[in-house]
């Protein structure tokens, strides 16, 4: 696989370690981010495989041994854990769909409501009969959006 070759290449071609680290991290995140919104609600073992991949890449980039805790390495690289990144990307996608009404095919799938007790708009969570259907954007977007902090200022500054 390309894991070790990417790590070795960065030290041969670039005298600036920070630039090479940023490039490699961008390539890794690009691979992990590809359609990761669709992974919301996926089985834990699938998410753990991606997390192990991200952990091994962090060790290669930082030339760390397996004894180093991966969370510290990811923090040093300013990367989110895979599960948190999936939630973040879904929240960003929901915000874009809700605020800009684009793409239309996703905008028609979510509805908002404002409660009398709060000025903060919440998204309506439709009823789902099966666990599989809860992975659809129409169900997962309101779940993630409504779980964000309640203050509208906090909610919008996340993006």
SEKEDREN-384137 format. One record per residue (C-alpha): residue in one letter; residue number from 1; x negated, y, z. Coordinates in steps of 0.1 Angstrom, whole numbers, plus 5000, padded with zeros to 4 digits. Layout:
<bagus>
<residu->A, num->NUM, u->X, v->Y, w->Z>
...
</bagus>
This chain:
<bagus>
<residu->X, num->1, u->5000, v->5000, w->5000>
<residu->X, num->2, u->4989, v->5036, w->4997>
<residu->X, num->3, u->4987, v->5043, w->5035>
<residu->X, num->4, u->4950, v->5039, w->5040>
<residu->X, num->5, u->4940, v->5053, w->5006>
<residu->X, num->6, u->4958, v->5085, w->5013>
<residu->X, num->7, u->4940, v->5089, w->5046>
<residu->X, num->8, u->4906, v->5081, w->5031>
<residu->X, num->9, u->4911, v->5104, w->5001>
<residu->X, num->10, u->4918, v->5134, w->5023>
<residu->X, num->11, u->4884, v->5133, w->5039>
<residu->X, num->12, u->4865, v->5129, w->5006>
<residu->X, num->13, u->4882, v->5156, w->4986>
<residu->X, num->14, u->4889, v->5185, w->5009>
<residu->X, num->15, u->4864, v->5203, w->5032>
<residu->X, num->16, u->4893, v->5220, w->5049>
<residu->X, num->17, u->4909, v->5194, w->5072>
<residu->X, num->18, u->4940, v->5214, w->5079>
<residu->X, num->19, u->4949, v->5218, w->5043>
<residu->X, num->20, u->4944, v->5181, w->5036>
<residu->X, num->21, u->4964, v->5172, w->5067>
<residu->X, num->22, u->4992, v->5195, w->5055>
<residu->X, num->23, u->4992, v->5180, w->5020>
<residu->X, num->24, u->4993, v->5144, w->5033>
<residu->X, num->25, u->5020, v->5152, w->5059>
<residu->X, num->26, u->5040, v->5168, w->5031>
<residu->X, num->27, u->5037, v->5137, w->5009>
<residu->X, num->28, u->5047, v->5115, w->5039>
<residu->X, num->29, u->5077, v->5136, w->5048>
<residu->X, num->30, u->5088, v->5138, w->5012>
<residu->X, num->31, u->5089, v->5100, w->5011>
<residu->X, num->32, u->5107, v->5097, w->5045>
<residu->X, num->33, u->5131, v->5126, w->5037>
<residu->X, num->34, u->5143, v->5111, w->5004>
<residu->X, num->35, u->5180, v->5105, w->5010>
<residu->X, num->36, u->5176, v->5103, w->5047>
<residu->X, num->37, u->5210, v->5120, w->5053>
<residu->X, num->38, u->5224, v->5088, w->5040>
<residu->X, num->39, u->5206, v->5070, w->5069>
<residu->X, num->40, u->5227, v->5086, w->5096>
<residu->X, num->41, u->5243, v->5057, w->5115>
<residu->X, num->42, u->5221, v->5031, w->5098>
<residu->X, num->43, u->5210, v->5001, w->5119>
<residu->X, num->44, u->5183, v->5008, w->5144>
<residu->X, num->45, u->5159, v->4983, w->5129>
<residu->X, num->46, u->5159, v->5003, w->5096>
<residu->X, num->47, u->5151, v->5035, w->5114>
<residu->X, num->48, u->5124, v->5018, w->5134>
<residu->X, num->49, u->5107, v->5007, w->5102>
<residu->X, num->50, u->5105, v->5042, w->5090>
<residu->X, num->51, u->5093, v->5054, w->5124>
<residu->X, num->52, u->5065, v->5028, w->5123>
<residu->X, num->53, u->5055, v->5040, w->5089>
<residu->X, num->54, u->5054, v->5076, w->5101>
<residu->X, num->55, u->5034, v->5066, w->5132>
<residu->X, num->56, u->5008, v->5048, w->5112>
<residu->X, num->57, u->5005, v->5077, w->5088>
<residu->X, num->58, u->5000, v->5101, w->5117>
<residu->X, num->59, u->4972, v->5078, w->5130>
<residu->X, num->60, u->4956, v->5077, w->5096>
<residu->X, num->61, u->4958, v->5115, w->5091>
<residu->X, num->62, u->4944, v->5122, w->5126>
<residu->X, num->63, u->4920, v->5093, w->5126>
<residu->X, num->64, u->4934, v->5081, w->5159>
<residu->X, num->65, u->4933, v->5046, w->5172>
<residu->X, num->66, u->4964, v->5025, w->5180>
<residu->X, num->67, u->4959, v->5033, w->5217>
<residu->X, num->68, u->4970, v->5069, w->5212>
<residu->X, num->69, u->5007, v->5074, w->5217>
<residu->X, num->70, u->5024, v->5082, w->5184>
<residu->X, num->71, u->5047, v->5109, w->5199>
<residu->X, num->72, u->5017, v->5130, w->5208>
<residu->X, num->73, u->5002, v->5126, w->5173>
<residu->X, num->74, u->5035, v->5136, w->5157>
<residu->X, num->75, u->5037, v->5166, w->5180>
<residu->X, num->76, u->5002, v->5176, w->5169>
<residu->X, num->77, u->5012, v->5173, w->5133>
<residu->X, num->78, u->5045, v->5192, w->5141>
<residu->X, num->79, u->5067, v->5164, w->5128>
<residu->X, num->80, u->5100, v->5153, w->5142>
<residu->X, num->81, u->5108, v->5116, w->5150>
<residu->X, num->82, u->5126, v->5100, w->5121>
<residu->X, num->83, u->5160, v->5098, w->5140>
<residu->X, num->84, u->5158, v->5135, w->5149>
<residu->X, num->85, u->5148, v->5144, w->5114>
<residu->X, num->86, u->5178, v->5126, w->5100>
<residu->X, num->87, u->5201, v->5145, w->5123>
<residu->X, num->88, u->5183, v->5178, w->5115>
<residu->X, num->89, u->5186, v->5173, w->5078>
<residu->X, num->90, u->5223, v->5163, w->5081>
<residu->X, num->91, u->5230, v->5195, w->5102>
<residu->X, num->92, u->5212, v->5217, w->5076>
<residu->X, num->93, u->5231, v->5201, w->5048>
<residu->X, num->94, u->5264, v->5205, w->5067>
<residu->X, num->95, u->5256, v->5242, w->5074>
<residu->X, num->96, u->5249, v->5248, w->5037>
<residu->X, num->97, u->5280, v->5230, w->5026>
<residu->X, num->98, u->5302, v->5248, w->5052>
<residu->X, num->99, u->5287, v->5283, w->5048>
<residu->X, num->100, u->5281, v->5285, w->5010>
<residu->X, num->101, u->5308, v->5261, w->4998>
<residu->X, num->102, u->5283, v->5243, w->4976>
<residu->X, num->103, u->5282, v->5216, w->4964>
<residu->X, num->104, u->5319, v->5216, w->4958>
<residu->X, num->105, u->5322, v->5178, w->4959>
<residu->X, num->106, u->5309, v->5179, w->4995>
<residu->X, num->107, u->5327, v->5211, w->5006>
<residu->X, num->108, u->5361, v->5196, w->4998>
<residu->X, num->109, u->5353, v->5167, w->5022>
<residu->X, num->110, u->5350, v->5188, w->5054>
<residu->X, num->111, u->5375, v->5210, w->5071>
<residu->X, num->112, u->5369, v->5235, w->5100>
<residu->X, num->113, u->5392, v->5245, w->5128>
<residu->X, num->114, u->5388, v->5272, w->5155>
<residu->X, num->115, u->5401, v->5264, w->5189>
<residu->X, num->116, u->5419, v->5291, w->5209>
<residu->X, num->117, u->5396, v->5285, w->5238>
<residu->X, num->118, u->5365, v->5292, w->5216>
<residu->X, num->119, u->5356, v->5314, w->5187>
<residu->X, num->120, u->5332, v->5288, w->5175>
<residu->X, num->121, u->5344, v->5269, w->5144>
<residu->X, num->122, u->5343, v->5232, w->5147>
<residu->X, num->123, u->5346, v->5207, w->5120>
<residu->X, num->124, u->5376, v->5183, w->5120>
<residu->X, num->125, u->5365, v->5147, w->5126>
<residu->X, num->126, u->5388, v->5124, w->5106>
<residu->X, num->127, u->5399, v->5091, w->5120>
<residu->X, num->128, u->5379, v->5061, w->5107>
<residu->X, num->129, u->5390, v->5025, w->5108>
<residu->X, num->130, u->5357, v->5008, w->5103>
<residu->X, num->131, u->5322, v->5014, w->5115>
<residu->X, num->132, u->5309, v->5013, w->5079>
<residu->X, num->133, u->5331, v->5042, w->5068>
<residu->X, num->134, u->5317, v->5064, w->5097>
<residu->X, num->135, u->5285, v->5067, w->5077>
<residu->X, num->136, u->5302, v->5088, w->5050>
<residu->X, num->137, u->5294, v->5125, w->5049>
<residu->X, num->138, u->5330, v->5133, w->5057>
<residu->X, num->139, u->5327, v->5116, w->5091>
<residu->X, num->140, u->5290, v->5120, w->5100>
<residu->X, num->141, u->5288, v->5158, w->5092>
<residu->X, num->142, u->5314, v->5168, w->5117>
<residu->X, num->143, u->5300, v->5145, w->5143>
<residu->X, num->144, u->5265, v->5161, w->5141>
<residu->X, num->145, u->5278, v->5196, w->5136>
<residu->X, num->146, u->5301, v->5195, w->5166>
<residu->X, num->147, u->5273, v->5180, w->5188>
<residu->X, num->148, u->5252, v->5211, w->5183>
<residu->X, num->149, u->5249, v->5238, w->5211>
<residu->X, num->150, u->5282, v->5256, w->5216>
<residu->X, num->151, u->5269, v->5292, w->5212>
<residu->X, num->152, u->5274, v->5304, w->5177>
<residu->X, num->153, u->5242, v->5324, w->5180>
<residu->X, num->154, u->5223, v->5293, w->5190>
<residu->X, num->155, u->5240, v->5272, w->5163>
<residu->X, num->156, u->5230, v->5296, w->5135>
<residu->X, num->157, u->5195, v->5302, w->5147>
<residu->X, num->158, u->5187, v->5265, w->5144>
<residu->X, num->159, u->5187, v->5270, w->5106>
</bagus>
